[in-house]
Amino acid sequence: MRPCLYAPLPLLKFLSVYLVAGACLLQKSAAADQIVLKSGTTITGIIMTDQETPDKLMVNVSSSPGIIDGQEISKSSVEKIVWDNGESDPAYKLKLPDRSTTADWYSSAISHQLQTWLKRYPHSALQGEMQQKIVKFQSELDRVKSGEYRDGEKWYTAGERLKHKLENEASDLLAEIKAAVAAGDFLTFSSLVDQNTARYRQTSVYPQITAFVQETVRGTTPEMIKSSVGRCRASMDAQWDDTVARVKKIVNQPVRAMTRTPDMRVGNFAYWAGSDRPKPNFNTVDVRESQNCQFFTDSPYATCDLHPGVVYFGSELEFNEMTKYFYIDLTIPKKKLTEPEMLEINRLYRILGRIESDRPKLDDLINNPSGLLYNLKQLAARLSPPPSTPLSNAVSQPATVTAAETTASTSARGSNYAVYGIYLLGGIVVLATLMGLKKR
């Protein structure tokens, strides 16, 4: 995880999908066949048959979005047919990717898109072009299955593939590192260098990574790091506010209310929720388990002493101890949440939990930026060129570590020494136990 990239995940989208047999044959953006009748009427749709029933045409016509009606038209009533050539169909526009991909992708593209296009537009003048495209896709599929890899116009053998893939990844890593430095984001810079550079030691890009990282670290000051971490802290606070607002929007949805009448069977409550607001454990809680709707099932309607003249539908209400922390108005009941809504709250809670965990770490870095600078210099010092790389391609002056920076990181390293001591002691105990068993 890159500490300062606190972009929230996209909100869940709830879509109603209506599946109708044959609906995939008619696309909103695609053209269609046109049948001009002798009466002057024009029918737009997709002609499904013109051979099985010699005297009739079967046409699929879209009567409304997502709904397709089949119509039979007598051929004797047709003046002319204008066939769709399929040029607007996405399958016609399908191209080979810039870099070769998986064999499954090519197989799916050929069978589900290109060959389907040939069947869908048998009268199109573009049939020959599409058949040639299928040949190209099939040829690339065969080479991919044999282990080859294409980047642009150049093909690589199976043996060259891994090396070239690492070269591309190393180039992408260098670009990411430079982008982080340009943005003044030293947390991401540190994470990228720490986690990824060793993997690319044998690539031609590695000396460039080494040179850039060491030059950057030599020019970095504690003030620059403090400023970078401060911006990340502000971004984190902004995401916290945004996430809390999203939770509140879900939890405090309006509920239907109506005026109470004498004939209503109403359950009466002293209050909707108490004044206490327990804070949930954002990292572990599942709000589905704490949802309580039983209070409101005894009567069709519910009301409260605060507003006795107003009633609500009991089947639409809930109380949830683990969302109460975000209740805005305790004088009105809360809407019964759906399963997707509660899952979304769980997801948002995890974001809040992560932020709560990371905030103290960033605050420590703001108060002690020299500690991070020390770590950066240690990382830069480890970036030596690979054995096969001439020394002239690497930076000859490694980043130096000052005494002050060493002191600043002592406390952090002390905890590591304690952990190592525990492991060592545990190893001694295990060894002694094994020796004792052997003697027995």
SENU-630406 format. One line per field, with one value per residue (C-alpha): residue in three letters; x, y, z. Coordinates in steps of 0.2 Angstrom, whole numbers, plus 5000, padded with zeros to 4 digits. Example, Ala and Ser with C-alpha at 12.3 -4.5 7.8 and 13.67 -1.06 7.14 Angstrom:
BEGIN
res = c(ALA, SER)
X = c(5062, 5068)
Y = c(4978, 4995)
Z = c(5039, 5036)
REM end
This chain:
BEGIN
res = c(MET, ARG, PRO, CYS, LEU, TYR, ALA, PRO, LEU, PRO, LEU, LEU, LYS, PHE, LEU, SER, VAL, TYR, LEU, VAL, ALA, GLY, ALA, CYS, LEU, LEU, GLN, LYS, SER, ALA, ALA, ALA, ASP, GLN, ILE, VAL, LEU, LYS, SER, GLY, THR, THR, ILE, THR, GLY, ILE, ILE, MET, THR, ASP, GLN, GLU, THR, PRO, ASP, LYS, LEU, MET, VAL, ASN, VAL, SER, SER, SER, PRO, GLY, ILE, ILE, ASP, GLY, GLN, GLU, ILE, SER, LYS, SER, SER, VAL, GLU, LYS, ILE, VAL, TRP, ASP, ASN, GLY, GLU, SER, ASP, PRO, ALA, TYR, LYS, LEU, LYS, LEU, PRO, ASP, ARG, SER, THR, THR, ALA, ASP, TRP, TYR, SER, SER, ALA, ILE, SER, HIS, GLN, LEU, GLN, THR, TRP, LEU, LYS, ARG, TYR, PRO, HIS, SER, ALA, LEU, GLN, GLY, GLU, MET, GLN, GLN, LYS, ILE, VAL, LYS, PHE, GLN, SER, GLU, LEU, ASP, ARG, VAL, LYS, SER, GLY, GLU, TYR, ARG, ASP, GLY, GLU, LYS, TRP, TYR, THR, ALA, GLY, GLU, ARG, LEU, LYS, HIS, LYS, LEU, GLU, ASN, GLU, ALA, SER, ASP, LEU, LEU, ALA, GLU, ILE, LYS, ALA, ALA, VAL, ALA, ALA, GLY, ASP, PHE, LEU, THR, PHE, SER, SER, LEU, VAL, ASP, GLN, ASN, THR, ALA, ARG, TYR, ARG, GLN, THR, SER, VAL, TYR, PRO, GLN, ILE, THR, ALA, PHE, VAL, GLN, GLU, THR, VAL, ARG, GLY, THR, THR, PRO, GLU, MET, ILE, LYS, SER, SER, VAL, GLY, ARG, CYS, ARG, ALA, SER, MET, ASP, ALA, GLN, TRP, ASP, ASP, THR, VAL, ALA, ARG, VAL, LYS, LYS, ILE, VAL, ASN, GLN, PRO, VAL, ARG, ALA, MET, THR, ARG, THR, PRO, ASP, MET, ARG, VAL, GLY, ASN, PHE, ALA, TYR, TRP, ALA, GLY, SER, ASP, ARG, PRO, LYS, PRO, ASN, PHE, ASN, THR, VAL, ASP, VAL, ARG, GLU, SER, GLN, ASN, CYS, GLN, PHE, PHE, THR, ASP, SER, PRO, TYR, ALA, THR, CYS, ASP, LEU, HIS, PRO, GLY, VAL, VAL, TYR, PHE, GLY, SER, GLU, LEU, GLU, PHE, ASN, GLU, MET, THR, LYS, TYR, PHE, TYR, ILE, ASP, LEU, THR, ILE, PRO, LYS, LYS, LYS, LEU, THR, GLU, PRO, GLU, MET, LEU, GLU, ILE, ASN, ARG, LEU, TYR, ARG, ILE, LEU, GLY, ARG, ILE, GLU, SER, ASP, ARG, PRO, LYS, LEU, ASP, ASP, LEU, ILE, ASN, ASN, PRO, SER, GLY, LEU, LEU, TYR, ASN, LEU, LYS, GLN, LEU, ALA, ALA, ARG, LEU, SER, PRO, PRO, PRO, SER, THR, PRO, LEU, SER, ASN, ALA, VAL, SER, GLN, PRO, ALA, THR, VAL, THR, ALA, ALA, GLU, THR, THR, ALA, SER, THR, SER, ALA, ARG, GLY, SER, ASN, TYR, ALA, VAL, TYR, GLY, ILE, TYR, LEU, LEU, GLY, GLY, ILE, VAL, VAL, LEU, ALA, THR, LEU, MET, GLY, LEU, LYS, LYS, ARG)
X = c(5000, 5006, 5003, 4997, 4986, 4970, 4958, 4942, 4936, 4921, 4904, 4894, 4882, 4866, 4860, 4844, 4848, 4834, 4839, 4829, 4832, 4840, 4843, 4861, 4858, 4852, 4864, 4858, 4873, 4873, 4864, 4852, 4844, 4830, 4815, 4805, 4788, 4777, 4766, 4780, 4782, 4801, 4804, 4821, 4828, 4839, 4833, 4835, 4829, 4827, 4830, 4821, 4805, 4805, 4790, 4793, 4806, 4808, 4814, 4819, 4813, 4817, 4801, 4809, 4826, 4831, 4815, 4815, 4799, 4800, 4789, 4785, 4784, 4778, 4791, 4778, 4775, 4793, 4799, 4818, 4830, 4845, 4857, 4867, 4886, 4891, 4903, 4896, 4897, 4911, 4917, 4922, 4932, 4941, 4960, 4975, 4982, 4998, 5006, 5001, 4990, 4983, 4977, 4960, 4958, 4961, 4950, 4936, 4938, 4938, 4923, 4912, 4915, 4923, 4915, 4898, 4900, 4902, 4886, 4877, 4881, 4881, 4877, 4890, 4904, 4916, 4915, 4932, 4941, 4934, 4940, 4957, 4956, 4952, 4967, 4978, 4970, 4972, 4990, 4994, 4985, 4996, 5012, 5006, 5002, 5020, 5026, 5031, 5028, 5025, 5028, 5023, 5029, 5043, 5041, 5051, 5054, 5049, 5066, 5067, 5050, 5053, 5069, 5059, 5045, 5056, 5064, 5047, 5042, 5059, 5055, 5038, 5045, 5058, 5044, 5034, 5049, 5052, 5033, 5033, 5049, 5041, 5026, 5036, 5029, 5043, 5032, 5028, 5046, 5052, 5039, 5044, 5062, 5061, 5049, 5054, 5071, 5080, 5069, 5076, 5095, 5099, 5090, 5097, 5086, 5093, 5108, 5097, 5086, 5101, 5108, 5091, 5088, 5105, 5105, 5087, 5092, 5108, 5097, 5083, 5082, 5071, 5061, 5056, 5051, 5041, 5032, 5028, 5021, 5011, 5002, 4999, 4992, 4980, 4975, 4971, 4961, 4951, 4947, 4942, 4929, 4923, 4921, 4912, 4900, 4896, 4892, 4881, 4872, 4868, 4863, 4852, 4841, 4824, 4809, 4791, 4780, 4762, 4749, 4742, 4724, 4713, 4711, 4730, 4738, 4754, 4768, 4774, 4792, 4799, 4813, 4821, 4839, 4848, 4860, 4875, 4885, 4897, 4911, 4913, 4929, 4931, 4943, 4932, 4914, 4900, 4885, 4874, 4876, 4870, 4855, 4839, 4822, 4812, 4807, 4796, 4788, 4774, 4763, 4761, 4766, 4778, 4778, 4788, 4784, 4794, 4781, 4766, 4756, 4768, 4769, 4781, 4780, 4787, 4793, 4804, 4813, 4829, 4840, 4859, 4871, 4886, 4879, 4872, 4889, 4884, 4866, 4863, 4846, 4841, 4823, 4818, 4819, 4832, 4828, 4830, 4846, 4848, 4861, 4871, 4870, 4877, 4891, 4895, 4896, 4908, 4919, 4919, 4922, 4938, 4944, 4941, 4951, 4966, 4966, 4965, 4980, 4991, 4988, 5000, 5013, 5012, 5012, 5028, 5036, 5031, 5038, 5054, 5057, 5076, 5071, 5063, 5078, 5090, 5080, 5081, 5099, 5101, 5090, 5101, 5117, 5111, 5107, 5124, 5125, 5124, 5141, 5139, 5136, 5152, 5155, 5155, 5136, 5133, 5134, 5151, 5146, 5133, 5122, 5130, 5121, 5124, 5126, 5110, 5100, 5108, 5102, 5085, 5082, 5089, 5073, 5065, 5079, 5079, 5062, 5069, 5083, 5070, 5061, 5077, 5081, 5065, 5067, 5085, 5078, 5065, 5077, 5088, 5073, 5068, 5086, 5087, 5071, 5076, 5093, 5083, 5072, 5087, 5095, 5079)
Y = c(5000, 5017, 5027, 5044, 5037, 5037, 5037, 5029, 5014, 5017, 5016, 5000, 5002, 4994, 4990, 4981, 4970, 4963, 4948, 4945, 4931, 4939, 4956, 4955, 4956, 4974, 4987, 5005, 5013, 5000, 5002, 4990, 4983, 4994, 4986, 4998, 4991, 4995, 5005, 5017, 5011, 5008, 4995, 4996, 4980, 4965, 4952, 4935, 4924, 4926, 4908, 4896, 4904, 4909, 4919, 4928, 4938, 4937, 4954, 4958, 4976, 4985, 4991, 4999, 4999, 4981, 4974, 4965, 4960, 4948, 4952, 4942, 4952, 4945, 4946, 4951, 4967, 4973, 4986, 4985, 4980, 4991, 4979, 4985, 4983, 4981, 4995, 5002, 4986, 4985, 4969, 4977, 4990, 4977, 4978, 4968, 4975, 4985, 4970, 4952, 4946, 4929, 4915, 4915, 4933, 4929, 4914, 4924, 4938, 4926, 4915, 4928, 4944, 4942, 4925, 4931, 4947, 4936, 4927, 4943, 4953, 4940, 4953, 4966, 4971, 4971, 4952, 4950, 4962, 4953, 4936, 4943, 4950, 4933, 4926, 4939, 4936, 4917, 4919, 4929, 4916, 4902, 4912, 4916, 4898, 4893, 4905, 4920, 4938, 4954, 4972, 4984, 4976, 4966, 4948, 4939, 4921, 4911, 4913, 4931, 4934, 4935, 4946, 4958, 4959, 4963, 4977, 4984, 4983, 4991, 5006, 5008, 5008, 5021, 5032, 5030, 5034, 5050, 5055, 5053, 5064, 5077, 5077, 5079, 5062, 5054, 5041, 5034, 5036, 5026, 5013, 5010, 5010, 4998, 4985, 4984, 4988, 4972, 4962, 4972, 4971, 4962, 4974, 4988, 5000, 4996, 5008, 5022, 5018, 5018, 5034, 5043, 5037, 5041, 5058, 5062, 5056, 5067, 5082, 5078, 5087, 5084, 5100, 5092, 5076, 5085, 5095, 5079, 5070, 5085, 5085, 5066, 5069, 5082, 5071, 5057, 5069, 5074, 5056, 5053, 5067, 5061, 5043, 5049, 5059, 5044, 5033, 5046, 5048, 5029, 5028, 5044, 5041, 5048, 5037, 5038, 5047, 5050, 5058, 5046, 5041, 5033, 5016, 5013, 4999, 5008, 5002, 5016, 5019, 5031, 5036, 5030, 5029, 5033, 5047, 5036, 5033, 5018, 5019, 5003, 4994, 5000, 4986, 4971, 4975, 4968, 4980, 4966, 4956, 4971, 4976, 4975, 4976, 4965, 4981, 4986, 4970, 4969, 4983, 4989, 5007, 5014, 5031, 5039, 5050, 5064, 5065, 5055, 5062, 5055, 5037, 5027, 5010, 4997, 4986, 5000, 5004, 4997, 5001, 4997, 4999, 4999, 5013, 5024, 5032, 5041, 5045, 5064, 5066, 5055, 5061, 5052, 5033, 5026, 5017, 4998, 4996, 4983, 4970, 4980, 4996, 4987, 4979, 4996, 5003, 4988, 4993, 5012, 5007, 4997, 5013, 5023, 5009, 5010, 5029, 5028, 5016, 5026, 5043, 5041, 5034, 5050, 5061, 5052, 5056, 5074, 5076, 5066, 5068, 5064, 5046, 5043, 5052, 5040, 5025, 5033, 5035, 5017, 5011, 5022, 5015, 4997, 5001, 4995, 4991, 4973, 4963, 4964, 4983, 4994, 5005, 5020, 5018, 5020, 5034, 5033, 5043, 5034, 5044, 5047, 5045, 5058, 5055, 5065, 5054, 5038, 5044, 5048, 5030, 5022, 5020, 5012, 5000, 4995, 4987, 4976, 4971, 4966, 4955, 4947, 4943, 4934, 4924, 4919, 4914, 4904, 4895, 4890, 4883, 4872, 4866, 4862, 4852, 4842, 4837, 4832, 4821, 4813, 4808, 4800)
Z = c(5000, 4996, 5011, 5003, 4990, 4999, 4984, 4989, 4980, 4968, 4976, 4973, 4958, 4959, 4941, 4936, 4921, 4911, 4900, 4885, 4872, 4857, 4865, 4862, 4843, 4844, 4851, 4855, 4846, 4831, 4815, 4808, 4793, 4785, 4776, 4765, 4762, 4746, 4757, 4761, 4779, 4784, 4797, 4806, 4814, 4812, 4799, 4806, 4792, 4773, 4767, 4779, 4775, 4757, 4757, 4774, 4784, 4802, 4810, 4827, 4831, 4847, 4854, 4870, 4878, 4882, 4874, 4857, 4847, 4833, 4818, 4802, 4786, 4770, 4756, 4743, 4753, 4753, 4741, 4745, 4759, 4764, 4773, 4788, 4783, 4801, 4801, 4817, 4826, 4840, 4833, 4816, 4826, 4836, 4834, 4840, 4857, 4857, 4867, 4865, 4878, 4884, 4872, 4880, 4875, 4856, 4857, 4864, 4852, 4837, 4842, 4851, 4841, 4824, 4818, 4826, 4815, 4799, 4803, 4808, 4792, 4778, 4765, 4770, 4758, 4773, 4774, 4765, 4777, 4792, 4786, 4784, 4802, 4809, 4800, 4808, 4826, 4823, 4818, 4833, 4844, 4837, 4841, 4859, 4862, 4857, 4871, 4860, 4865, 4855, 4860, 4846, 4830, 4838, 4843, 4856, 4858, 4874, 4881, 4878, 4885, 4903, 4901, 4890, 4902, 4916, 4905, 4903, 4921, 4926, 4914, 4921, 4939, 4934, 4927, 4943, 4954, 4944, 4945, 4964, 4965, 4954, 4965, 4981, 4987, 4997, 5005, 4988, 4983, 4998, 4995, 4977, 4980, 4995, 4987, 4969, 4964, 4969, 4956, 4942, 4946, 4929, 4918, 4907, 4916, 4934, 4933, 4928, 4943, 4954, 4948, 4949, 4967, 4974, 4966, 4973, 4990, 4991, 4987, 4999, 5016, 5032, 5027, 5010, 5018, 5032, 5018, 5008, 5023, 5028, 5011, 5013, 5030, 5023, 5009, 5022, 5033, 5017, 5013, 5031, 5030, 5013, 5019, 5035, 5024, 5013, 5028, 5035, 5019, 5019, 5038, 5038, 5023, 5025, 5030, 5025, 5038, 5039, 5051, 5064, 5063, 5076, 5066, 5065, 5075, 5082, 5092, 5104, 5109, 5122, 5110, 5094, 5100, 5116, 5118, 5119, 5103, 5104, 5092, 5081, 5077, 5060, 5055, 5060, 5063, 5052, 5053, 5046, 5062, 5073, 5062, 5073, 5065, 5078, 5088, 5074, 5068, 5081, 5073, 5056, 5062, 5074, 5083, 5097, 5112, 5105, 5090, 5095, 5080, 5067, 5063, 5052, 5043, 5055, 5041, 5034, 5051, 5060, 5074, 5073, 5087, 5075, 5064, 5078, 5079, 5063, 5067, 5064, 5071, 5086, 5086, 5070, 5066, 5054, 5037, 5036, 5026, 5012, 5011, 4998, 5008, 5024, 5014, 5007, 5025, 5030, 5015, 5021, 5039, 5033, 5025, 5041, 5051, 5039, 5041, 5060, 5059, 5048, 5055, 5070, 5058, 5048, 5063, 5069, 5052, 5053, 5070, 5065, 5046, 5049, 5052, 5035, 5027, 5036, 5029, 5011, 5012, 5018, 5003, 4991, 4998, 4994, 4976, 4970, 4951, 4946, 4943, 4924, 4924, 4921, 4935, 4924, 4922, 4940, 4952, 4962, 4977, 4988, 4999, 5016, 5033, 5046, 5064, 5068, 5056, 5064, 5081, 5074, 5069, 5084, 5093, 5077, 5076, 5094, 5092, 5078, 5090, 5103, 5090, 5084, 5103, 5105, 5089, 5095, 5113, 5105, 5094, 5109, 5118, 5103, 5101, 5119, 5119, 5104, 5112, 5127, 5117, 5108, 5124, 5130)
REM end
